[in-house]
Amino acid sequence: MLKDLVNQCRSYRRFYEDVRIPFDELKDMVDTARVTGSAANAQPLKYRIICDPDQCAKVFPTIGWAAALKDWGGPEPGERPSAYIAVICDLSIGKNKQWDEGITSQTIMLSAVEKGYGGCMIGNCRRSELLKILNLDPDKYCVGLLLALGKPKEEVVMVPVGEDQNTVYYRDENQTHYVPKRSLEDILI
């Protein structure tokens, strides 16, 4: 069951924007992540749920989408995320958070898939601008990741890494998104 969720948990970048995720479901995703492990059990991460359409519209321009897709500027109107969860570190609690961000973000993504949604973990965002939009003090908080969420509007297919060992994702003429993955034999040492 977990392996099935992980296989479905791809990076989706196009959504049915009009399919809103209820706040209570987003809150439950955060609650699921809340109980995961934390380095030194410091629990410095906090979360901002953004699901109001006007607020989502303000967050969207802060994002850099899919660096490997050079001719794509990101999802068009109608295909943008219907919600975001900002993963934020409370600097008064701790700064050693990189592992925590990954653990909690993947947990939120798995929770989203379990609920019938999908998303993308975004590290390419203008963090200072995002803090201003969220009315958060940059001396107290820093943005780690921004999780874009919604009902996926695209197909993402895992394919084996080719002989050239190229792992860069790509799209075909039908906008099917392909993600090369190394085989189990290639990663066991």
C-alpha positions in Angstrom: 0.0 0.0 0.0 2.7 2.5 0.9 4.6 1.6 -2.3 1.5 2.3 -4.3 1.2 5.7 -2.8 4.8 6.5 -3.4 4.5 5.4 -7.1 1.5 7.7 -7.5 3.3 10.6 -5.6 4.9 12.3 -8.6 5.6 16.0 -9.1 2.5 17.4 -10.8 2.7 20.9 -12.2 -0.7 21.3 -13.9 -3.9 21.1 -12.0 -7.7 21.5 -12.4 -7.5 24.9 -10.7 -11.3 25.1 -10.1 -11.2 21.9 -7.9 -10.5 23.4 -4.5 -9.0 21.4 -1.7 -11.0 22.0 1.5 -9.1 23.7 4.3 -9.8 20.8 6.7 -8.2 18.4 4.3 -5.1 20.6 4.0 -5.0 20.9 7.8 -5.2 17.1 8.1 -2.2 16.8 5.7 -0.2 19.1 8.0 -1.4 17.2 11.1 -0.1 14.0 9.5 3.3 15.6 8.9 3.4 17.1 12.4 4.0 13.8 14.1 7.0 12.7 11.9 10.6 12.7 13.1 12.5 15.9 13.7 16.2 16.4 14.1 16.9 16.5 17.9 13.1 16.5 18.2 13.3 20.4 17.9 10.2 20.6 15.7 11.2 24.1 14.3 8.9 23.8 11.3 5.6 25.6 11.0 3.1 25.7 8.1 1.0 28.2 6.3 -2.0 26.9 4.4 -2.9 29.0 1.4 -6.2 28.0 -0.3 -8.1 31.3 -0.8 -8.0 31.9 -4.6 -6.9 35.6 -4.2 -4.1 34.5 -1.9 -3.1 31.7 -4.3 -2.9 34.3 -7.1 -0.5 36.4 -5.1 1.7 33.4 -4.3 1.9 32.0 -7.9 4.2 34.7 -9.4 6.9 33.9 -6.7 7.5 30.4 -8.2 10.0 29.3 -10.7 8.5 26.2 -12.5 10.3 23.2 -13.9 13.8 24.3 -14.7 14.4 21.4 -17.1 11.5 22.5 -19.3 13.2 25.5 -20.9 10.3 26.6 -23.1 7.6 26.3 -20.4 6.8 29.2 -18.1 4.6 27.3 -15.7 1.0 26.4 -15.6 -1.5 28.5 -17.5 -4.6 30.1 -15.8 -7.0 27.3 -15.1 -4.1 24.9 -14.6 -2.5 26.5 -11.5 -2.5 25.0 -8.0 -5.6 25.4 -6.0 -3.7 25.4 -2.7 -0.2 25.8 -1.3 1.4 24.8 2.0 4.4 26.9 2.9 6.9 25.0 5.0 8.5 27.6 7.3 11.2 27.4 9.9 10.8 29.3 13.1 14.3 30.5 13.6 13.8 31.1 17.3 13.5 27.3 17.7 16.2 26.0 15.4 18.0 26.3 12.1 19.0 22.7 11.4 15.9 21.8 9.4 16.9 20.4 6.0 16.0 16.9 6.9 12.8 17.9 8.6 11.7 19.8 5.5 12.1 16.8 3.3 10.5 14.4 5.7 7.4 16.5 6.4 7.0 17.7 2.8 7.1 14.1 1.5 4.6 13.1 4.2 2.3 15.9 3.1 2.6 14.9 -0.5 1.8 11.3 0.3 -1.2 12.4 2.3 -2.4 14.5 -0.6 -2.2 11.5 -3.0 -4.1 9.4 -0.5 -6.9 12.0 -0.6 -7.0 12.1 -4.4 -4.8 15.1 -5.0 -1.2 15.7 -6.1 1.4 18.3 -5.9 5.0 19.5 -6.4 7.6 20.4 -3.8 9.1 23.8 -4.9 12.4 25.0 -3.8 12.7 27.6 -6.6 10.6 30.5 -5.2 11.3 34.0 -4.2 11.4 33.5 -0.4 11.6 37.1 0.7 8.6 38.1 -1.5 6.7 35.1 -0.2 7.3 36.1 3.4 5.9 39.5 2.7 2.8 38.1 1.0 2.3 35.8 4.1 2.9 38.8 6.5 5.8 36.9 8.2 8.8 38.5 9.8 12.0 37.5 8.0 14.0 37.9 11.2 11.8 35.2 12.8 10.9 32.9 9.9 12.4 31.5 6.7 10.7 29.6 3.9 12.1 26.1 3.3 9.8 24.7 0.6 6.5 25.7 -1.0 4.2 22.8 -1.7 1.9 23.4 -4.7 -1.3 21.3 -4.4 -4.4 20.5 -6.4 -6.2 17.9 -8.5 -3.6 16.8 -11.1 -4.4 17.6 -14.8 -1.5 15.8 -16.3 -0.1 12.4 -16.6 3.3 11.7 -15.1 5.0 8.5 -16.2 8.1 6.9 -14.7 10.5 5.5 -17.3 13.8 3.6 -16.9 17.0 5.7 -17.1 18.5 5.1 -20.6 22.1 4.1 -21.5 23.2 7.7 -21.4 22.2 7.8 -17.6 20.2 11.0 -18.2 17.8 11.6 -15.4 16.3 14.9 -16.7 12.5 14.9 -16.9 10.8 15.8 -20.2 7.4 16.1 -21.9 6.2 14.7 -25.2 4.0 16.5 -27.8 0.9 15.4 -25.9 2.3 17.1 -22.7 2.7 13.7 -21.0 5.5 14.3 -18.4 8.2 11.6 -18.2 10.5 11.0 -15.2 13.5 8.8 -15.7 14.2 6.6 -12.7 17.2 4.4 -12.0 16.6 0.7 -11.6 16.8 -1.1 -8.2 19.9 -2.9 -9.5 21.5 0.4 -10.3 21.1 1.8 -6.8 21.9 -1.2 -4.7 25.7 -1.2 -3.8 
